[in-house]
Amino acid sequence: MPSTGSDAGRKPVTFPQYLLLNASRFADRTATRHKDLGIWQSWTWKQQFEEIRAFSIGLQEIGVGEGDKVAIVGTNRPRLYWTFCAVQALKAIPVPVYADAVAEEMAYVLNHAGVRLAVVQDQEQVDKILSFSDEIPLLKDVVYDEPRGLRDYDHTHLREFAEVQKTGREAMEADSGRAKAWADAIEASDGEEVSVFLYTSGTTGRSKGVVLKARTSVKAACDTAEFDHLSENDNVLAYLPLAWAGDHYLNYAQGYVSGLCMACPESPETVAHDLREIGPSFYFAPPRVFEQLLTNVMIRMEDGGAIKKWMFRHYLDVANKYGEAILEGRSVPLGGRIGYWLGEMLVYGPLKNTLGFSNIRTAYTAGEAIGPDLFSFFRALGINLKQLYGQTEAFLYVTAQKDGEIHADTVGKAVPDVEIKISDDGEVLFKSPGMFVEYYADAEKTKETFTDDGFVRTGDAGIFDARGDLKIIDRAKDVGKLRSGSLFAPKYIENKLKFFPNIREAVAFGDDRDFVTVFLNIDLAAVGNWAERNNISYASYQELAGLPQVYEMMREHVDQVNRDLSGEELMAGSQIARFLVLHKELDADDGELTRTQKVRRGFIEERYTPLIEALYDGSAEKYVETEVTFEDGRKGSISATVQISDMHTHPAVGATKEAAE
Amino acid sequence: MNQHIDPGSLRADDGIEKGGMLLHVDNISLSFGGVKAISDVSFDIKKGEIRAIIGPNGAGKTSMLNVINGFYHPQEGTITFRGEKRRRMKPHAAASQGIARTFQNIALFKGMTTLDNIMTGRMTLMHGNLLTQALWVGPAQREELAHRETVEKIIDFLEIEHIRKTPVGRLPYGLQKRVELGRALAADPALLLLDEPMAGMNLEEKEDMSRFVLDVNQQFGTTVALIEHDMGVVMDLSDRVVVLDYGRKIGDGTPDEVRNNQNVIDAYLGVSHD
């Protein structure tokens, strides 16, 4: 196998240069798969190169040139991934946008970036863009992938993807030097151009456009591909939002530098099934996906027969005892190895196969803290699940766990070429090869984010533990103090709550208050199944969430968390005094969560002010009306009387400094 | 052979221009014993349009659909489909002539998967005999593959990839309705009859279904006749509306004309019939 760069003369510094390289070094290896009409279609690197070239030259024909911004909107589809490279080949700038963004959010991003052309998936996205086309005067053309339902639209500024490719192919036929000129332009690049604008999900207000340079992005991707030994023999399933830095990094950037094969699911609903068929060797999912999987497995097992249940429980115990040790190559007694081997035959193997995890060599999770039990569950099954800490601004890794140095409560050490330190006020700072250039058209924010010595402020509060691993406790700005002076780290408390399968989401309050209170969201799947088994009927989330039995269950969980907290010196003062179960699920459409499903604390605080007041004024219940936004953008409202429950706090256990570890 | 499998072959060879007369119902009367379900109703369906049949409960709408697809035989009147007059016909003959329908109460094979259910919609277009199909050899194999491809296109079209292999009995109601539409589409119909396609659906499901009906009509050029109670849906979707009440036709025209028709308003607001 030719080593990277040997036949290109020098190491590529842009992704289109990698495309040219891969089209020669991996010409007949599969680059992309996509399930269409029930059959996996595939493209080799050479075919992919031809598709991209045709589209890129077609774009050139309709006037796209250096520095133009091109929006990409849709789910994970080969043509949209090709668009990244086709656009970069012209030194234009791809701007992926979250496909499920409502029209207003999308208009903001398109306007802010100054998008000239949009490549979108289907009619839904075309309609969305047309609905605000007056507000974005710079947008000239829209190209769509799927023609369904668009036949009768005005096609003066609307083009089909295949048609643009046809234009490109015709241009190449008409001018024999065209293709070479295109490739030469790519080869000529020194990698100093902008590679992509990645808009942050907007955890803290409006999304910001993170500007990344080609050369540094390539460097970052090469570093981590090497760190995890990725090669052209690996394969992945691209199922995360296209606009998210993680997807762009893991599937596109690492894909191009290592030459791995990326598969696109048939539709967002079929991901679980497609995962099983593809059996990726490298996999990334946020903790909540693993949580969901575990919940589903447990629910399915509850419905299993007695023998199966026994086997599952027995071998899960075996796995918990020996699984992680075997995975990490530590010594295990022969009996344990035999037991684990049997378990692999009877339980773990089939289970991993069902989940699509049979071939996983490396799996990562990041974005939020992962429960220790959850983390161990997957590792005990023999899945090499690790944690990383990253940021869009770092593109992407800051720290990652090395094989053999895995701990549930830390995110590992800095990855190669990355420097991290912790500022005096507890904030994590980093310098990395993939580090961003600036926030697009926002010099002020850019200046705020960089320190004087060139480090990037992450906005996360963290500490190094005794092993030198980084531990993230919360957003730096969210860490506050109770009036008693105790430290209040809301996320730390919320995560402890969310580790219970029955609790889907939690929001804690307490900064500058007398005591800590929380909002809870129950997990509809888990609690719903429990209700079914106990013959408790319910018609909606709202009804289930308000049931006294459910409140009793939540009280037990909250009490357990309080007990945990009482054992930790720093946190004992921030035990939960009162809580309520929200009458609706927190939702990104209502602005309560970001598109990556993170809680938007400030917004929730504002939206549910009456409920927070009720938590602190001692009332036992409160009537509220809440406006909700449906998926099509229309609004409605739901109302409910929400119960509030009081909790006992536990006395702090003094001499347990070490036990808190 | 390809001629039979090619989607659209049925529609292509009837020689009727878009907007031409596809079906003509003349002075139809239907009674069951002493009960007159339909009396002296005439209307037409043009090729390529979406035609709604509305009316209060018991107005004879479903009976009318049953007459059109040959399930009931009217005592009086004639039906002209694609220029050919007919009076008596078996439902399966209607199916092979290019009329497909969905039902008010879902009539799927509950134990079969979505894929198999939609595949049954292609039955009338299959030519192999029992032996070749059972052995899956030669033409039977090629034929099934071609049919499967059409079915996959329908699955893609209706966005039901995720339930391809799920037994339909386990699906929620809205999805079952969609599968039923898929099966009707699989028959490659020139005329698609939909009996209350939105009944019992929530708003989102209704919007989805409306979009599918419009897309079917626009993309495949399929003529659609539908019965529906949701007036918003009817007025938005249909090109022309015929209104029945107590088995008689009381209105016919564009949604606007029908909306302003005094007879129709009376029928819906419950003016006494004396």
Chai-1 contact restraints between the chains, C-beta under 6 A:
chainA,res_idxA,chainB,res_idxB,connection_type,confidence,min_distance_angstrom,max_distance_angstrom,comment,restraint_id
A,L37,B,E152,contact,1.0,0.0,6.0,A-B,restraint_1
A,L37,B,D156,contact,1.0,0.0,6.0,A-B,restraint_2
A,G38,B,E152,contact,1.0,0.0,6.0,A-B,restraint_3
A,G149,B,D215,contact,1.0,0.0,6.0,A-B,restraint_4
A,E266,B,E161,contact,1.0,0.0,6.0,A-B,restraint_5
A,S267,B,E161,contact,1.0,0.0,6.0,A-B,restraint_6
A,E269,B,H162,contact,1.0,0.0,6.0,A-B,restraint_7
A,T270,B,E161,contact,1.0,0.0,6.0,A-B,restraint_8
A,T270,B,H162,contact,1.0,0.0,6.0,A-B,restraint_9
